[in-house]
Amino acid sequence: MTKRKFGLGLSLMLAAGVLAACGTDEDTSNGSTTDDGGEGTEETSDFSVAMVTDVGGVDDKSFNQSAWEGLQRFGEDNGLEEGDGGYAYLQSQSDADYNTNLNNLIRRDFDVVFGIGFLMEGAVAEIAEQQPDAQIAIIDAVVEKDNVASVLFKEQEGAFLAGVAAALMTETGKVGFVGGMDIPVIERFEAGFLAGVEAADPSVEVDVQYTGAFDKAELGKTTANRMYQGGADIIFHAAGGTGNGVFTEAKERKESDADANVWVIGVDSDQYDEGQVGDDNITLTSVLKRVDNAVYNISEQAMNGEFPGGETVVYGLSDDGIGLADSRGAIPEDIMTQIEDFKQQIIDGEITVPETVE
């Protein structure tokens, strides 16, 4: 089957709604429905959509959380209620849950089911084969089935800008990259970050470490500790829930010494709030990956009878699918100007950011 890659214009609306609490298949609260007539819009739809998280969990303050925010926003904008017949999620405690959770939601007659993350590629391919009438979308992987919409991002483009920021902001001449599992999507983050550092200041050293997990905050913390001890003053993490440990280590250092020069660059969502330490904040910026908008847009297409099954949709800087979060003044204006210049060069095709580490 021939794949067709194209970009989608992204909505600039911010994600709304309060995140549901973390839960398992059995205890998640969105498995039931409520009667019509509650608060919310009067216009309703008989369309329904749901998602399966990877092991990072729906409240990972990163990738899965962004997807759930997009699903919530879609539901609220279309008068859907949380639960069967509206919008919902199932959380995976391990990779053994992927097939079960996907089948569960399909049996519950959701019109579209999202598999969130590269780790679900095999499960989505298998279920799509078994359930040819189901409409399934996967984030961060390509499954070549007529009933699967594949969604990719140019993570390397946003990571490049993060690398530029790190290289121009470091005072020690050494920065770090903490990856989760060594898979293509995380390699794109690494490759872009390395290329951005090189472009801005080739003398800056980058310490690269992979933890092998997306749900082990303790591994993120110990890895960040070693990096800061080794002289890095800025760490960019692309590690999902494991990255929460990077923030914990940086905040503890700032709490112990208000003058400590430690920074974290967040990923996927704006992780500014994760860096709050009293009146200070150790979040330099975040690489935004608008999974929320991707989930929203694919859901909207499906509701309108235009589900892009068999296609691969790619989001990047040029359509606001990737970007940097507001640094709230942490990055000086003159450096922001340089970052914006690099961004425009990427959009104009003057710079092609590598997807793999060479």
N, C-alpha and C positions, 0 to 999 in steps of 0.2 A: 504494500500500500504506500502510495506517495504521500509524504508529509508536506503540509503547507504551513510555513512560518509567517506570522504577521504580527504587527503590534496593535494594541487596542488603546484607544484614548481612555485615560483613567479619570474617574470622578475625583474631585478635590475635596469632597466632603470628608470630615473627620469621623472616625469611628465613634459610635455612641453606645451607651448602655453599660450596665454594671456586669462584670464577668461572673459567670456561674461558678460556684465553688467546685474545687477539684473532687472528682468522684470516680468510682469504678462503674463497670457495666450495670451492676446491681443497684448502686446507691446514687447514681446521678439523678438529679431532680427533674431533668427535662424529659423523662420518659412518659409523662402523663399529660393529658390535655386539660384545658379549662374551658368553661362555657363561653359562648360568644356574648358580647355585650359588656366586656370589661373595658378598662381604660385603654386608650389608643385611638388610632385612626378608624374612621367608620368604613373606609373602603377595605375590603378583604379579598383574598385570593384563595382558590382551592389548590394552589401550587404548594409543594413542600420540599424542603431541602435539609440535608444533614451532613455531618462530617465525622470522620474518625481521626482522632489525634494519634501522633506517634508517641513514643514512650516519654517524651518531654512533658506531656500533660498540657491541659487547656490553660493553666495559669502559669506557664513558663515565663511570662513577662517578655515574650519574644515571638517566635514563629507560630506556634499553635494558637497563642493568645490573639495574635493579629488576625488569623483566619477566623476564629470564633467571633471577634469583634465585627468582621465583615459580614458574617452570617447573621449576627444579631441585628445589625443595621439594615440588612436586606429584609429580614423578617418584619422589623418595626415599620419600615417604609412601605411595606405591602400588606399591612394589617394582619400579619401572621402571629400566632401565639406559640410560645415555646412548648414543644412536645409533639406527639404524633399529629400529622396533618399540618404542621407548621414548620418549625426549625428546631434542630436538636443536635447533640453531639454524643459520641461514645468515646470514652478515654481508654487508651491501651496501656496496660501495665507492663506488657512485654510484647515482643514481636509475634508471639504465639496468638495474640488477641486480634491481629489484623484481619485475617480471613473471617473469623467469627463475628467481629464487629461490623464489617462490611455487609456480610450476609444478613445480619440482624436488621440493619437499617433498610436493606432492600426488601426484606420480608415485611417490614412495617410500611411499605409502599411509599417511601419518600421518592419524589420525582427525580432528584439528583442527589448523589452521594459523593462526597469529596474524601479522598485519601490524602492526608496532609503529610507530605514529606517523602523524600527519596527512598526511605527505608520500606515504604509500602508498595514499591514498584512490583515486586513479585506477587504479592497478594492481590493487587488490583488487576494484574494481567490474568491471574487464575480465575478470579471471580467474574471478570468481564467475559471470559470464555464460557463459563458455566451459566451466566445470566445475560444472554445476548440482548434481551429487551431492556435491561437496566441502563440508565445513563450515569456514568461514573466519571469523575474528574480527578486527576492526580496532580499535586503540586510538586515541582522539582524533579520530575522524571518524565520519560516518554514511554508510553505504552501504545503500541501500534495496533489498536483495535478500533473498529468503526464506532463502538459505543463508548469510547473513552476520549475525553478532552485532556490533553497534556498541557501543563502550564509551566513554563520556565522563566527565569529571570536572569538578567545580565549582572549577577552579583559582583562580578569583577569591576564593573564600572563604578559602582558606589564605593567598593573597597579601595579602588585607586584613589579616589578623593580622600578617603580616610588616611591612606598612606601619605598623601601630600600633607595633610594636616599634621600627622604625627611627625614627619620629617622636619617640618618647619617649626614645630612647637617643642620638640625635645630639647632639654638642657644638658642631658648626659650623652647624647649621640647614640643612644641605644633604646630601641623600642621592642615590643613583643607582640606576637600573634598566638592566640590560644584557639585551636580548632577542636571541634568535637570529634566525630568519627571521620576517618580519612576517606571521604567519598567525593564524587565530582563536584557537587554543589559547594562543599567547603573548600575544595581546592580552588574553585573560582574566586572565593573570597581571598584566600591566601595569595593567589597569583596576582590579583588586582592590587592588594595591599603592598606586596613586594615591588610591583611595577611603579606604584605611586611614590613610595619612598625613594626608589631609584631615580625617578624623574625629578623630584624636588631637591634631593640631597644625597648623592650616591655614597657619601662618606658615613651615613647613618647605618648602624648595624641592626639587623632584625633577628631576634631570637624566636624561632618557630617551634611550638610544641603542640602535639595532639594528645588529648586525654583519652580518646577511644570511647567516649560516651557523651550523650546529650542530657543526661538526667542525674549527674553526679556532681553536685555543687562542691562537695569536699575535694574532688579532684581539681576543680577550677581554682579553688582557694590555695591548695598546695602548689599548683603550677605557677600561679601568680606570685606566691611568696618567693619561689626560687627566682623568678624573673626580676622582681623588684630588688631582691638581695643581690642579684647579678648586675645591677646597674640600670636596668630599664626603668624609665619613668612614665611611659605610656604603653598600655596594653590594649590591643584590639581583640575582642573575643568574637568568635563565630561558633558558639558551642551550646546554644539553647539554654536549658536550665543549668547546665554545668557552668555557664558563664556567670550565674548568680554568685558563685563562689569567688570569681575574680573581683566582683564589686565588694563582696564582704571583706576580702583581704585589703583592698585599697582603702575602704572606709575605716577599718581598724587601724591602719597606719596613720590615717589623717586624724583619727580621734586621739591617738597616742602623741602625735606631734602635729600641731596645727600648721606648721611650716613645711610639712612633708610635701614634696613635689611628686605626687602620684596621680595618674589619670587613667580612666578607662574609656574606651570607645565602644559603645553598645552596638547591638545588631538587631535587624528586622524591625523592631518598634523603637520609638523614642524612649530611651531608658534613662532619661534625665532624673526622674523621681528615684530611681534605684541608687543614684549617687549622692543623695542628700546626707550631709554630715553636719548637723547643727545649722549654722549659718553658711556653711561651705557646701560645695558640690564637686565631686570628683569625676563627673561625667563630662568628658571633653566634647563629644558629639555622639551621634549614633548613625550607622548606615541603615537607612530606611528601606525596607523591602515590602512593598505594598501588597502583601498577601491578602489583606482585607479587601482591597479594591478588586483584586483578581477574583476572589471568591464571589464578591458582589456582582461583578460584571458577567461571569460565567452563569451565575444563577439567573440573572436578568435575561440573558440570551435564551436560556432554556425555558424560562417562563413564557417568553415570546415565541416559542417554537423554533428557535434558532440555535439549539445546543450544538457546539462545534465538535461533535464526535469525529474521531479520526484526524483531528487537526492538532497542531502544536502552536500554542500562543506564547509569544515571547515579549516580556516587558523589560524596558531599560530606561536609561536617563532621558532619552528623547521623548518618551511619553509619560514621564513622571512616575514610572514604575519602580525606579530606584532613585535614591538621593541621600542627602545628609540632613540630619535634624538641626534645628536652630541650636546654636551653641550657647545661647543666653549670655553672650559676652565673653565666654571662656576663650574663644579664638579671636585675637585682635582683628580689626577691620582690614588692615593691610594684608594679613595672611588670608582672610576670607576673599579678598579681591583676587589673590593668586589662585585660590581654589576654584573660584568661579571661572577664571580664565581657562584652567585645565578642563573644567566641566564643558565649557563651550567648545573646546577643541575636540573633545570626545564626541559631542553631539554632531559637530560639523564633519566628522570623519577624519580629522587631521591626526588624531591619536586612536589607534586600535588597541584596546587593552587585552592582554593575553588571558585565555581561559584556563591555562594549565601552567604549572611551574616548570620552567625550562632550565 
